[in-house]
């Protein structure tokens, strides 16, 4: 990745959006791509430059298509411009959540997820196909670790058990930093994609209490997986198992998620919770495999192997503990 070349291309594209002097500030968040906050007087947009070798994990043309598709439903910013190694989108004003804030704001998150899952979803899930592909790629260098946690058998068996699960359009990466609390105070010491308040210009997307960002993993998928993956992200990068939500909390989240003006039957909630619990270790496995491959291709600014081992260990942890408080 030639950063100077990419920055020059971004500056060229910005001139097609608004002529004049643009200031580019790099955000600190994100482990995959470089994200730039671009300002020209009161005009604000966000530029994304793809990280090294990220095309091994992400279909970038699909990502761009997803953004445009979601924008028609008010669920994503407008695509302003694009080129082969990145794109520019409208800026989402607000502040990204911190891991410890996820439970505090669970109601608005649950309702926003429901909006995603009810839009039309052409296509079929490729979750397990992707996991098997990553498994065999990781197997070359990490066979003993994968065997230790019986990863292959886990993938095959779980795919068989989830065939009944409902499919919808899913975000698939709802960690705290991908959830924006709109119109929140600025955290000036940590400039990130969501921590610069925009006072002027109304956003060209649906105004709600939260907005999801970063759509590179979005796709048709099992909706219970999307909820499960969000719960798994309560641990975040802290590697603290105690931060996983309790069964009672998960049930309340699902009740809010399903509520549409009338009381939801407990049996429906319990059945969906069972599916979510089935997918929680799948999420851990998915990101464990991801981390093993990332550790082979990216700069060592993050201990991917430590993270991968923790996530793979969590496969068995959640299988044993998914019915406990």
N, C-alpha and C positions, 0 to 999 in steps of 0.2 A: 504494500500500500504506500503510494507516494503522497504524503499529506500535503505538500506544497502544491502539487498538481491538482489534487482534489479541492483544496481551498480556492485555487484560481478558477476552477470550473464552477464552484458554488458562487463565487463573486460574479462570474459571467452570467449565470442563470438569474441571480438576484437583480441584475440590471434589467432583465426582461420583465420582472415583477414590478420594480419601482426604480427609476433612475436616481442616481445620487451616491452619497458616501455611506457604505454599509460597515457596521462594526460587528465583528464575529467574536463571540466568547464561548470557549469550550466548557461544556457541562462536566461535572465530576462524576456523575452517576453512570452506571452501565459498564458491563464487562465484555460486551460483544462488539459494539460500534462506537464511533466518535460522533457526538451530537453537538451541534453549534447553535447558540442563540444569536440570531441575526437581527440587528436593529438599524433602522434608517429613519431618524426623527422619531415619530410615534408609531411607525410601522414595525411590526414584530412577526417574525416567522422562525421556524426551526428547520435546520438542515441536518440530515443524517448521512454520514459517510460509512459505508460498510467496513466491518473489521476484516482482518486478514483471515483468509480461508473460510469465511462464514458461509460461503455458497455451498460448502460441504454439508451444511446443516439446514440451510434455509433457501427456499426457492424465491428469489427476489422479485421475479415478475408476478408470482402469486401474491406476495406481500403487497405490492403496489395495487394489484387488482382488488385485494381485500380492503385496502384503505378507501378506494373509490366506492366499492360496494357498500361498506359500512357507512360512508358519508351520506349515502342516499337515505339511510334510516336515522340520521342524526347521531350516529354512534362513533364517528371518527372525524378528524379535521379534514379540510379540503386539501387535495394534492395540488400544489402550486406549480411544480416543475420537477423533472427527473432527468437523470443521465445514467450511464452504465454502472456507476459505482455509488449511487446514492440518490437522494431526492430532497425536496423542500415541501413542507406542509405548513398550514396555519399553526400559529402558536396557541396552546391551551393554557389560559391564565389560571393560576392557582398555586398549590403547593403539594408536592408528593407526600404521601403518607409515610410514616416510619413504622417499622414492624410492630412496635408496641401499641400503635394506634388502630390496628386492624380490628380488634374486638370492639373498640369504642364506636367505630363507624360501621358496624356490620350490617345495620338495617339498610342504609343507602347502597352499600355494596351489593347486598343480596338482591335488591330491587333492580339495580342496573344489570346484574348478571341475567336476571329473568328476561329483561328486554332483549339482550343478546340472543338468548336461547330460543326465543319465539319468532325470530325473523326467518325467512325462507333460507334453507340450507341445501343447495345443490351439492351433490357429491357424497362420498361415503368416508368413514373414518379410516385413516391410515396409521393410527397410533401403534398398533402391534407390529405392522409391517416395518415401520420406522425403527421400533425398538429392536427387532430381530436384525435389521441391517446394521444398526449401531453395535449390537452385541457381537456380531462376527468381526466387525472392524476392530473392536476393542479386544477381542479374544486373542488377537495376534500378540499383544504385549501384556495382557492382563488375565491370562487364563486362570491362574491360581486364585485370584481375587473373585472372579466371576463364579468359579466352581465352589468357592467357600460359601457363597450365598445362594447357590443353586439357581442362578439367574435365568438360565435357559428354560429349565422346567417351570419356573414361576411364570415366565412370559406365556408359554404354551398353555399352561393350565388356566391362567386367568383369562386369556382370550376366549377360551371355551366357555367360561362361566358368565361372560358379560354379553352374550349375543342378544339377550332380551332387552338390553338397556336402550333408552330413547336417545336419539341423535338430534343435535341442533348445531347452530353456528357458535363456536366457542373461542374464547380468547386464548386459553391454554397456557398463560404465563402471568397469572394475576398475583405476583408478588407485590409488596407494599409500594415499591418505587414505580410501578406501572399503574398506580391508582392516584388520581389527582383530586384533591379537595379544592373545589373551585372557590375563588375569592377569599383565600386564606392569607394570613400575614406572611410577609417575606422572611425567609431564613437567610440573612445576608452573608453569614459566614460559610455557607455551603451552597454555592451557585449550582443549581441543577435545573433540569428541564422545566420544572414546575415552580421554581422558587423566585420568579421575577413577576411581580404584579403588573398586569396591563390594564390601565385605567381607561384607555380610549379604544374605540372600535369594538362593536359587538361581535362575538364569535359567530362563525358561519356554521355552527353545529348546535345540537340540542343543549340548552342550558339546564343543568341538573346539579345536584349537590356533589356528585363525583363524576369524573370522566376517566375512562380507561385509555391508556396510551400504549404504544409499541405493539404492532400487530404482526410481527414477523413469524410467530408460531400459530396465528389464528387459522382456523380451518373447521370444516364439519367434524364433529367429534361427539363422543358420548357426553351428555350434559352432566351426568354424575361425576365424570372425570374432571370436568372444569371446576366444579365445586370442591371436589377432593383435592385437586392440585392447589386451589386457593388455601384450603386448610393446612396443607403440607407446608405452605410458604409462611405460616405463622412462626415456624422455626427460623426461616430466613437463612442468613449466613452465620447466625450465632452458634449453630450446632448444639443448641440446647433443647433436648427432647421434652423438657417440662413445659415448653411453650406451645406444644400441640394442644388444640382445643379439646375440652371435655365433651362427652356424649351429650350432656344437657345443653351445652352451648351450641353444638352442631345442630341439635334438634330445633332450637329456637331460631337459628339462622335459616334452616330449611322452611320452618313455618312462615317466616317473613318472606322468603323467596317465593313460596307458593301462594301466598295470600293475594287475592284479587277481589276483595270486597265482601267475602263471606268466609265463614269458619272452614278450615281445612280438616278433613278427617284424619285422625291420628294414625290410622292404618296406612294411609297414603304417605304420610310423613315418615313413618317407620320403615316402609318399604324402600323409599328413596334413600333414607339414611343408610340402610343396609347396602345399597348399591354404591353410595359414596364411600363407605368404609371399605368396600371391596377395591375401590380405585385408589385409595390413599397410598398403599404400598406400590401401586403401579406408577404413581407420580414420582415417588422416591426413586424407583428403579429407572424411570425415564431420565431424570436429571442426573442420576449417578452415572449412567452410560454416557450421557452428554458430557459430563465433566471429565470422564476418562479420555474421551476423544479431544476435548478442548485442551487438555493438558499436553497433548502431543503436538498441537498446532499453534498455540498462542504464546506470547511472552509470559514469563513466569512472575507476573505481578500479583498473582493469586494462586493459592495452593489448591489446584484443581484435584490432585490426587487425594488429599485429606478430605475435601468436600465429597468426592466420589465415594470414598470408603464409608463415610458417615451415611450418605444417602442409601447405599446398598445395605448397610447394616439396618437401616430403618425399615427395609422390606419386612424382615422378620419381627422387628419390634412392633409394627402396627398389626401384623397378622395375629400376634399374641395378645395385643392390648386394645384392639379396636372396639371391644365391648365394655371397656372400663372407663370410669370417670378420671 
